[in-house]
């Protein structure tokens, strides 16, 4: 194969002979940091993926370290009501969850994965740095003042602007994972196995980062200082960016083909056989975009490719109603960083006589459960399910979604029952009008016995829309339930609030979403079969 440019040609036959060792072969579809075809022995693999794993874990540590205790900061030093604080957290996390969709579009269409990751990391560091500055100034002003005054408008603007800069940088989430997977050649037997292992380690690494954030940062924020508690995530993100940059010379950069050509991978191979000088490097910096040269051979195969692409678009559009039915799950998930965290401030979380667990740290059981259940699911459940279903994956993707939605409904039911019990104990001990008191109910009694980056980003998008809907729902319910002088369901005094009613409502909505999903999934499966038959014809 020869690679030519507009200025001349550079023949690579000398460096890519027909007979090469397997570990030194030139990889089809990948280039190195200079824009030249990548060699297996000199690029990618675990040496590159491990740096990306480290950066991804540190990013989750930084984000969750801020998000996990944000509602307590807003209702504490910033003096916001519980309903407004919950709404602000939902809006912020909602925007952050939508940004991966935008980041994926930018990466796939303009900058490439690597540059998008670098720019997102820089925005991340700026946002965390300015938020640390704002928090430090607010703490200093409140310490020098004799009364806990509400921060000035200027400091609040600086704080929220920096938070939303962090949310904007969340486009990082979809692109960094895909970039890590690109370090393995899925057409190579050994690297294909490593690619599957990468995703398992990715989930483990992210869960580890989140668990450490929940264990360490809430205690520092509440007992040492909010400024330090915000500064540590900023430092973690700086280290993550350094790790990402360290692998620059060893990364593999997947080819992005000309968007004007709807050809499939097979079509490109067929065209390249007829035109060996088809691929040209268009940039020296590794986006590493290689555009397919337009020729008569390619035009001859566009017709069949267009039909296949049209079928895929129709199948994707059919998924949108199913995606919408999953929003009820996302609304339930949105309560974790808000009301769940705030509720935990009112129960006894002490271990022994001296140590009290910060309320935000109780969320550590979420990533710990993920870390424990992932190997059980992969090594125990899937092999057993294969025997019954004869499906290589054990169960289908739709079945997994239905199980997850069912669990989320049960979560809301349990949350409602627990809150009802907590309110009963508060009334029994005469603590209804003492909102800052600790209800004598131990926490430990509550413990239960090619557009790949865009496709991945849609799952984040569902969580983002769910957070927006949660914020809207809280606002509407707060307005309705606080009329005529009544206590709102989200009263600042949790002992007079009715979060249990809210959880029952979410359980009902989640059940309706589950029913809608089951109906739409059946309809989609039937229409999908029909579309495939049409495409084959």
Secondary structure as GFF3:
##gff-version 3
##sequence-region A 1 537
A	DSSP	beta_strand	3	4	.	.	.	ID=ss1
A	DSSP	beta_strand	9	10	.	.	.	ID=ss2
A	DSSP	three_ten_helix	22	24	.	.	.	ID=ss3
A	DSSP	beta_strand	26	31	.	.	.	ID=ss4
A	DSSP	beta_strand	37	39	.	.	.	ID=ss5
A	DSSP	three_ten_helix	40	42	.	.	.	ID=ss6
A	DSSP	alpha_helix	46	67	.	.	.	ID=ss7
A	DSSP	alpha_helix	70	75	.	.	.	ID=ss8
A	DSSP	alpha_helix	82	106	.	.	.	ID=ss9
A	DSSP	pi_helix	107	111	.	.	.	ID=ss10
A	DSSP	alpha_helix	113	144	.	.	.	ID=ss11
A	DSSP	alpha_helix	153	168	.	.	.	ID=ss12
A	DSSP	three_ten_helix	169	171	.	.	.	ID=ss13
A	DSSP	alpha_helix	172	181	.	.	.	ID=ss14
A	DSSP	alpha_helix	189	223	.	.	.	ID=ss15
A	DSSP	alpha_helix	226	246	.	.	.	ID=ss16
A	DSSP	beta_strand	253	254	.	.	.	ID=ss17
A	DSSP	alpha_helix	265	274	.	.	.	ID=ss18
A	DSSP	beta_strand	279	281	.	.	.	ID=ss19
A	DSSP	beta_strand	290	292	.	.	.	ID=ss20
A	DSSP	alpha_helix	296	325	.	.	.	ID=ss21
A	DSSP	alpha_helix	327	333	.	.	.	ID=ss22
A	DSSP	pi_helix	336	340	.	.	.	ID=ss23
A	DSSP	alpha_helix	341	344	.	.	.	ID=ss24
A	DSSP	beta_strand	347	348	.	.	.	ID=ss25
A	DSSP	beta_strand	350	351	.	.	.	ID=ss26
A	DSSP	beta_strand	355	356	.	.	.	ID=ss27
A	DSSP	three_ten_helix	359	363	.	.	.	ID=ss28
A	DSSP	alpha_helix	364	376	.	.	.	ID=ss29
A	DSSP	pi_helix	377	381	.	.	.	ID=ss30
A	DSSP	alpha_helix	382	389	.	.	.	ID=ss31
A	DSSP	alpha_helix	397	428	.	.	.	ID=ss32
A	DSSP	beta_strand	439	442	.	.	.	ID=ss33
A	DSSP	three_ten_helix	443	445	.	.	.	ID=ss34
A	DSSP	alpha_helix	452	481	.	.	.	ID=ss35
A	DSSP	three_ten_helix	483	485	.	.	.	ID=ss36
A	DSSP	alpha_helix	499	536	.	.	.	ID=ss37
###
